[in-house]
Amino acid sequence: MADSSPFDLLGCLPDDLRRVEKELLAAAAAPDEFVTELARHLIAAGGKLVRPGFCLASSLVGEPDPLGSSDAAVKGSASVELVHIGSLYHDDVMDEATTRRSVPSVNAQWGNLRAILAGDYLLGRASALAASLGADIAVLLAEAITQLCEGQIIELENAYDTGRSERRYEQALSGKTAALLSISCRIGATVGGVSRAAVDALGEFGFSYGMAFQIVDDILDLTATESQLGKPTGNDLAEGTYTLPVIRALADPTVGDELRSILGRPIDAAERDRAAALVRSTTGVDDARETARTWADKAQAALVSLPDTPATAVLRLAADRLIETPILSG
């Protein structure tokens, strides 16, 4: 995958994303200095702003020569990113994570209780921003938060479950990752005033891209190096999250029984590494790669009906690059 972001290729988006960053900092500000410090912690650490980028690009798909995103699109973009960041605060508590975005996690630095409340605060600020854009946007954001929670509950329910089905896996992914990307696109398209058909197409694009993106991430957890990941390879295995490559490997007649004997409970580093090696010895990774490619193809197909504008080209490029990552094309 190229190092540059597809968003860099739409002239106005880099500046518009900087506007989103300013909106995030403003939204996280509170009368109390300590609350502000907690709420801004991961915002200040930076991020890829994928969801805001999709939101802004979706707002511009009807523009043949876009000069810049509207204030409404910037606010909508900030609202979805605040939901994402708030969910990271909560995820880090559940995972007992010590770092996030190369800085100490909020829970590691200030404790679980403050991290949970700071995450809640960000969700509240996100809701206020969305409400300022009208009832339709507020409903979309509420739907995203609801689906995110549903996905996380499903994943927790299946923790350490060697019988986890692919259906349950996809249900968790659709809530945890795909729904927010889909709704990011829908919010952008709605404030951008595009047709209802285009809103639906962009929502489908975001959902399919999100499914492919998360499967790619799950494959990387088993195939990338620790230096590439910033965490140990097989971290999902250690946390009892059995992803698509693992589900496929558990069904393998050669190593499935041995893998099942290791999993199903908390494991140490040696057991984690052995389990990851077993998964890699099967067709589980290749099978998951094909599933990710299928979702990425669906994301591309969803864009066919959209006008051929610079913003549509940027979204198409994002899907192209996801397909062209080494683990998908290799």
C-alpha positions in Angstrom: 0.0 0.0 0.0 1.3 3.5 -0.8 2.4 5.5 2.1 0.3 8.6 1.2 -3.4 8.7 2.1 -5.9 8.6 -0.7 -7.4 11.7 0.9 -4.3 13.7 -0.1 -5.3 13.4 -3.7 -8.4 15.5 -3.3 -6.9 19.0 -3.0 -9.2 20.4 -0.3 -9.3 17.3 2.0 -6.0 17.8 3.9 -7.0 21.3 4.9 -10.5 20.1 5.7 -9.2 17.3 7.9 -7.2 19.9 9.8 -10.5 21.7 10.3 -11.9 18.5 11.8 -9.0 18.3 14.2 -9.7 21.8 15.4 -13.4 20.9 15.8 -12.4 17.8 17.8 -10.3 19.8 20.2 -13.1 22.4 20.6 -15.7 19.7 21.2 -13.6 18.0 23.9 -13.1 21.2 25.8 -14.8 21.3 29.2 -15.1 24.0 31.9 -12.9 21.8 34.1 -9.2 21.6 33.0 -8.7 18.0 34.1 -11.8 16.8 32.2 -10.4 18.6 29.1 -7.1 16.9 29.5 -8.7 13.4 29.7 -11.0 14.1 26.8 -8.3 15.5 24.5 -5.7 12.8 25.4 -6.1 10.6 22.2 -7.1 13.6 20.0 -3.8 15.2 20.8 -2.0 11.9 20.1 -3.2 12.0 16.5 -4.9 9.4 14.3 -5.4 8.5 10.7 -8.9 10.2 10.6 -10.2 7.5 8.2 -13.9 8.0 9.3 -13.8 11.8 8.9 -12.0 11.4 5.6 -14.8 9.1 4.3 -17.4 11.5 5.7 -15.9 14.5 4.0 -15.4 12.7 0.7 -19.0 11.4 0.8 -20.2 15.0 1.2 -18.4 16.0 -2.0 -19.3 13.2 -4.4 -21.7 15.5 -6.2 -19.2 18.2 -6.7 -17.3 18.2 -10.1 -14.7 20.7 -8.8 -14.8 20.7 -4.9 -13.1 23.7 -3.3 -13.8 22.7 0.3 -16.1 20.9 2.7 -19.0 22.6 4.3 -19.1 23.4 8.1 -21.8 20.8 8.4 -19.6 18.1 6.9 -16.7 19.1 9.2 -19.0 18.9 12.3 -20.4 15.5 11.1 -16.9 14.2 10.6 -15.9 15.3 14.1 -19.0 13.6 15.6 -18.1 10.2 14.1 -14.5 10.5 15.1 -15.5 11.4 18.7 -17.6 8.2 18.8 -14.6 6.2 17.6 -12.2 7.8 20.1 -14.7 7.3 22.9 -15.0 3.6 22.0 -11.2 3.3 22.1 -11.3 4.6 25.7 -13.7 1.8 26.6 -11.9 -0.8 24.6 -8.6 -0.1 26.4 -10.3 -0.6 29.7 -11.8 -4.0 28.6 -8.4 -5.1 27.1 -6.3 -3.7 30.0 -4.3 -1.9 27.3 -1.3 0.2 28.4 -0.7 2.2 25.2 -2.7 3.6 22.4 -1.4 5.7 19.5 2.1 5.4 20.9 1.1 7.1 24.2 -0.1 5.7 27.5 -3.7 4.8 27.4 -6.1 6.8 29.5 -6.8 3.8 31.8 -3.1 3.2 32.3 -2.4 6.8 33.1 -5.5 7.8 35.1 -7.3 4.5 35.9 -10.3 2.6 34.6 -13.0 4.7 36.2 -11.8 8.0 34.7 -11.3 6.3 31.3 -14.8 5.0 31.2 -16.3 8.4 32.2 -14.1 10.2 29.7 -15.2 7.9 27.0 -18.8 8.6 28.0 -18.1 12.3 27.9 -16.8 12.0 24.3 -19.9 10.1 23.2 -22.0 12.9 24.8 -20.1 15.5 22.9 -20.4 13.5 19.7 -24.2 13.4 20.2 -24.4 17.1 20.8 -22.5 17.8 17.6 -24.7 15.5 15.6 -27.9 17.0 17.1 -26.7 20.5 16.0 -26.9 19.2 12.4 -30.5 18.1 12.7 -32.6 15.1 13.7 -31.6 12.9 10.7 -27.9 13.2 11.6 -28.6 12.7 15.3 -30.5 9.5 14.5 -27.7 8.2 12.3 -25.1 8.8 15.0 -27.3 7.1 17.7 -27.6 4.1 15.4 -23.8 4.0 15.0 -23.3 4.0 18.8 -26.0 1.3 19.3 -24.5 -1.0 16.7 -21.0 -0.4 18.1 -22.2 -1.5 21.5 -24.0 -4.5 20.0 -20.9 -5.6 18.2 -18.8 -5.3 21.3 -21.3 -7.3 23.4 -21.3 -10.1 20.8 -17.5 -10.2 20.8 -17.4 -10.4 24.6 -20.0 -13.1 24.6 -17.8 -15.2 22.4 -14.5 -14.6 24.2 -12.5 -17.8 24.5 -15.2 -19.6 22.5 -13.5 -22.2 20.2 -17.0 -22.9 18.8 -17.5 -19.3 17.6 -19.3 -19.3 14.3 -18.4 -17.2 11.2 -21.9 -15.7 11.5 -21.2 -14.4 15.0 -17.8 -13.2 13.9 -19.3 -11.2 11.1 -22.0 -9.8 13.4 -19.3 -8.5 15.8 -17.4 -7.0 12.9 -20.5 -5.3 11.4 -21.1 -3.5 14.7 -17.6 -2.8 15.9 -16.1 -1.6 12.6 -18.3 -1.6 9.6 -21.3 0.3 11.0 -19.4 3.4 12.0 -17.7 3.6 8.6 -21.0 3.1 6.9 -22.7 5.8 8.9 -19.7 8.1 8.4 -20.4 8.0 4.7 -24.1 8.3 5.2 -23.7 11.4 7.4 -21.4 13.0 4.9 -23.7 12.2 2.0 -26.7 13.5 3.9 -25.2 16.9 4.8 -23.8 17.1 1.2 -27.3 17.0 -0.2 -26.8 14.0 -2.6 -29.7 11.8 -3.7 -31.1 9.1 -1.5 -29.8 6.5 -3.9 -26.3 7.9 -3.5 -26.6 8.0 0.3 -27.5 4.3 0.2 -24.7 3.5 -2.1 -22.2 5.3 0.0 -23.5 3.6 3.1 -23.0 0.2 1.4 -19.5 1.3 0.4 -18.5 2.2 3.9 -20.0 -1.0 5.4 -18.2 -3.3 2.9 -15.0 -1.4 3.2 -15.2 -1.7 7.0 -15.7 -5.5 6.8 -12.7 -5.9 4.5 -10.6 -3.5 6.6 -11.3 -5.4 9.9 -10.6 -8.8 8.3 -7.3 -7.4 6.9 -6.5 -6.2 10.5 -7.3 -9.6 11.9 -5.0 -11.3 9.3 -2.2 -8.9 10.2 -2.5 -9.8 13.9 -1.3 -13.3 12.9 1.1 -12.5 10.0 2.8 -9.1 10.7 5.8 -8.7 13.0 5.6 -7.1 16.4 7.4 -4.0 15.2 4.9 -3.6 12.4 1.9 -4.1 14.7 3.2 -2.2 17.8 2.0 -5.2 19.9 2.8 -8.9 20.0 1.8 -11.0 17.1 -1.3 -13.1 18.0 -2.6 -10.6 20.5 -6.2 -11.4 19.6 -5.5 -15.0 20.5 -4.2 -14.0 23.9 -7.3 -12.0 24.5 -9.6 -14.8 23.6 -10.8 -13.1 20.4 -10.9 -15.8 17.7 -11.0 -14.2 14.3 -11.8 -15.5 10.9 -8.4 -17.1 10.2 -8.6 -18.9 13.6 -12.2 -20.1 13.1 -11.1 -21.5 9.7 -8.0 -23.1 11.3 -10.1 -24.7 14.1 -12.0 -26.6 11.4 -8.8 -28.0 9.9 -8.6 -31.8 10.2 -4.9 -31.8 10.7 -4.2 -29.2 13.4 -7.7 -28.2 14.6 -7.7 -30.5 17.6 -4.3 -29.3 18.8 -5.3 -25.7 18.3 -8.5 -26.3 20.3 -6.5 -27.9 23.1 -4.5 -24.7 23.5 -7.3 -22.2 23.1 -10.5 -21.8 25.1 -8.8 -20.1 28.1 -6.2 -17.5 28.9 -2.8 -18.5 27.5 0.8 -17.5 28.1 3.2 -16.1 25.4 4.6 -19.5 24.4 1.1 -20.9 23.9 0.0 -17.8 22.0 3.0 -18.2 19.6 2.3 -21.9 19.1 -1.4 -21.2 18.4 -0.5 -18.5 15.9 2.0 -20.8 14.2 -0.7 -23.5 13.9 -3.1 -21.1 12.3 -0.5 -20.0 9.8 0.2 -23.6 8.9 -3.4 -24.0 7.6 -5.4 -22.4 4.8 -7.1 -20.2 7.4 -5.2 -17.0 6.5 -5.6 -17.6 2.7 -9.3 -18.3 3.2 -9.7 -15.1 5.2 -7.8 -13.2 2.6 -10.3 -14.3 0.0 -13.2 -13.2 2.2 -11.6 -9.8 2.7 -11.1 -9.5 -1.1 -14.8 -10.3 -1.6 -15.8 -7.5 0.8 -13.4 -5.1 -0.9 -14.9 -5.9 -4.3 -18.3 -5.2 -2.9 -17.1 -1.8 -1.7 -15.8 -1.0 -5.2 -19.1 -2.2 -6.8 -21.1 0.1 -4.5 -19.4 3.1 -6.1 -20.4 2.3 -9.7 -23.6 4.2 -9.6 -22.0 7.4 -8.3 -21.1 10.4 -10.5 -17.5 10.3 -11.7 -16.2 13.2 -9.6 -12.8 13.7 -7.7 -14.4 12.6 -4.4 -15.7 9.4 -5.9 -12.3 8.7 -7.3 -10.7 9.1 -3.9 -13.1 6.6 -2.4 -12.5 4.2 -5.3 -8.8 4.6 -4.7 -9.2 3.8 -1.0 -10.9 0.5 -1.9 -8.3 -0.2 -4.6 -5.5 0.2 -2.1 -7.2 -2.1 0.4 -7.3 -4.8 -2.2 -3.7 -4.1 -3.2 -2.2 -4.5 0.3 0.5 -7.3 0.3 -1.6 -9.7 2.3 -4.5 -9.5 -0.2 -2.5 -9.4 -3.4 0.3 -11.7 -2.4 
